Amino acid sequence: MKNTAIRRGIRSLAGLAVSAFFVAVYAQAAQLEPPKSLGALELAHALRGKIALQAIDRLHGKGLAATDAYVAHYERNGLVAMLYVSRPVRASMTVTQIEKMAAGIRAGKTPFSHLKSSERNGTTVYSALGEGRIHYFYRQDADAIWLAADPAVAKEAVDALLQRTP
């Protein structure tokens, strides 16, 4: 009788732990939502979840170990910015991904050049030129952020992103 009560208690605790895990994962995924605007640029459309992960994987030419992502397209008066955000399986992977991107650009293994880095609000933000746009990439909490923007709106767009509260 006593063992049965203990087993029921353990099953209840295990059930609560599993439920808490799924609620935490769902809450974290629900937070990964593109901003409605980047400065004066308005969100035109976005891909989310698995479709966004596939789009980002195609850009890298390989699969990234990510749990969630979005790809957002912003416009104003013909000016464009694209925002790519992915959440790796482990938060520690984000630092590695950002460092690999910077190392690839430094080594000339990408279509990007003129890599620079700066500290902005306690965040190391990398910038590069390529494909007619200014590109910024950095880590925000567990997320890897990449912004590709037309030069006329690039500074405004990255400033808007960096001012957002995660």
C-alpha positions as CSV (number, residue, x, y, z in Angstrom):
1,M,0.0,0.0,0.0
2,K,2.8,2.4,1.0
3,N,4.8,1.5,-2.2
4,T,1.7,2.2,-4.4
5,A,1.3,5.7,-2.8
6,I,5.0,6.4,-3.4
7,R,4.8,5.3,-7.0
8,R,1.7,7.4,-7.6
9,G,3.5,10.4,-6.1
10,I,6.5,9.8,-8.3
11,R,4.3,9.5,-11.4
12,S,2.5,12.7,-10.5
13,L,5.8,14.6,-10.0
14,A,7.1,13.2,-13.3
15,G,3.9,14.2,-15.0
16,L,4.2,17.7,-13.6
17,A,7.9,17.9,-14.6
18,V,7.1,16.9,-18.2
19,S,4.2,19.3,-18.3
20,A,6.3,22.2,-17.0
21,F,9.0,21.4,-19.6
22,F,6.5,21.5,-22.5
23,V,4.9,24.7,-21.1
24,A,8.4,26.3,-20.9
25,V,9.3,25.2,-24.4
26,Y,6.0,26.5,-25.8
27,A,6.4,29.8,-23.9
28,Q,9.9,30.2,-25.2
29,A,8.8,29.4,-28.8
30,A,5.9,31.8,-28.5
31,Q,8.3,34.6,-27.6
32,L,10.1,34.2,-30.9
33,E,8.0,36.6,-32.9
34,P,9.1,39.2,-35.5
35,P,8.7,42.8,-34.6
36,K,5.9,44.6,-36.4
37,S,8.4,47.3,-37.5
38,L,12.1,48.1,-37.7
39,G,12.2,51.9,-37.3
40,A,10.1,53.2,-40.2
41,L,10.2,49.9,-42.0
42,E,7.0,47.8,-41.7
43,L,6.7,44.1,-41.5
44,A,5.5,42.9,-45.0
45,H,5.5,39.1,-44.3
46,A,7.3,36.5,-42.4
47,L,8.0,32.8,-42.4
48,R,7.9,31.0,-39.0
49,G,8.8,27.7,-37.5
50,K,9.9,24.8,-39.6
51,I,9.5,26.7,-42.9
52,A,11.8,29.5,-41.6
53,L,14.3,26.9,-40.3
54,Q,14.4,25.3,-43.8
55,A,14.9,28.7,-45.4
56,I,17.8,29.5,-43.1
57,D,19.3,26.1,-43.6
58,R,19.3,26.7,-47.4
59,L,21.3,29.9,-46.9
60,H,23.9,28.1,-44.8
61,G,24.0,25.1,-47.1
62,K,23.5,22.8,-44.1
63,G,21.1,22.1,-41.3
64,L,21.5,24.1,-38.2
65,A,20.5,22.6,-34.9
66,A,17.7,25.0,-34.1
67,T,14.3,24.7,-32.3
68,D,12.6,27.7,-33.8
69,A,13.2,30.6,-36.3
70,Y,11.6,33.3,-38.3
71,V,12.5,35.1,-41.5
72,A,10.9,38.5,-41.7
73,H,10.7,40.9,-44.7
74,Y,10.4,44.7,-44.0
75,E,9.7,47.4,-46.5
76,R,9.1,51.2,-46.9
77,N,9.2,53.2,-50.1
78,G,11.1,50.4,-52.0
79,L,13.7,50.1,-49.3
80,V,14.0,46.6,-47.8
81,A,15.4,44.7,-44.8
82,M,15.4,41.0,-44.1
83,L,15.6,39.7,-40.5
84,Y,16.7,36.1,-39.8
85,V,16.4,34.9,-36.3
86,S,17.0,31.3,-35.1
87,R,17.1,29.7,-31.7
88,P,19.6,26.9,-31.4
89,V,18.9,23.7,-29.5
90,R,21.3,24.8,-26.8
91,A,22.0,28.5,-25.9
92,S,25.8,27.8,-25.9
93,M,25.5,27.0,-29.6
94,T,24.6,30.6,-30.4
95,V,28.0,31.9,-29.5
96,T,29.7,29.3,-31.7
97,Q,27.4,30.1,-34.6
98,I,28.2,33.8,-34.4
99,E,31.9,33.2,-34.1
100,K,31.8,30.8,-37.1
101,M,30.0,33.4,-39.2
102,A,32.6,36.0,-38.3
103,A,35.5,33.6,-38.9
104,G,34.1,32.7,-42.4
105,I,33.9,36.3,-43.4
106,R,37.4,37.1,-42.1
107,A,38.7,34.1,-44.1
108,G,37.0,35.2,-47.3
109,K,34.8,32.1,-47.5
110,T,31.6,34.0,-47.9
111,P,30.1,36.6,-50.2
112,F,30.6,39.2,-47.4
113,S,33.5,41.5,-46.7
114,H,34.6,44.5,-44.6
115,L,33.8,42.7,-41.3
116,K,33.7,45.0,-38.3
117,S,32.6,44.6,-34.8
118,S,31.4,47.0,-32.2
119,E,29.9,47.0,-28.7
120,R,26.3,48.2,-28.6
121,N,24.3,48.2,-25.4
122,G,26.6,45.4,-24.0
123,T,26.2,43.3,-27.2
124,T,29.0,42.6,-29.7
125,V,27.5,43.4,-33.1
126,Y,29.3,42.4,-36.3
127,S,28.7,44.2,-39.5
128,A,29.7,43.3,-43.1
129,L,29.0,44.3,-46.6
130,G,27.7,42.1,-49.4
131,E,25.0,41.5,-52.0
132,G,24.3,45.3,-52.1
133,R,23.3,45.4,-48.4
134,I,24.7,46.0,-45.0
135,H,24.5,43.0,-42.8
136,Y,24.5,42.9,-39.0
137,F,24.7,39.8,-36.9
138,Y,24.9,39.2,-33.2
139,R,23.6,37.1,-30.3
140,Q,20.6,38.1,-28.2
141,D,20.1,35.8,-25.3
142,A,19.9,32.3,-26.9
143,D,18.9,33.7,-30.4
144,A,21.2,34.3,-33.4
145,I,20.2,37.5,-35.2
146,W,21.1,38.4,-38.8
147,L,19.8,41.6,-40.4
148,A,20.4,42.4,-44.1
149,A,19.3,45.9,-45.0
150,D,19.5,48.4,-47.8
151,P,22.2,50.9,-46.9
152,A,19.7,53.8,-46.6
153,V,17.8,52.1,-43.8
154,A,20.4,49.8,-42.3
155,K,21.5,51.9,-39.3
156,E,17.9,52.8,-38.4
157,A,16.8,49.1,-38.6
158,V,19.7,47.7,-36.5
159,D,19.2,50.5,-33.9
160,A,15.5,49.6,-33.6
161,L,16.4,45.9,-33.1
162,L,19.0,46.7,-30.5
163,Q,16.6,48.9,-28.5
164,R,14.0,46.1,-28.3
165,T,13.6,44.2,-25.1
166,P,14.0,40.5,-25.8
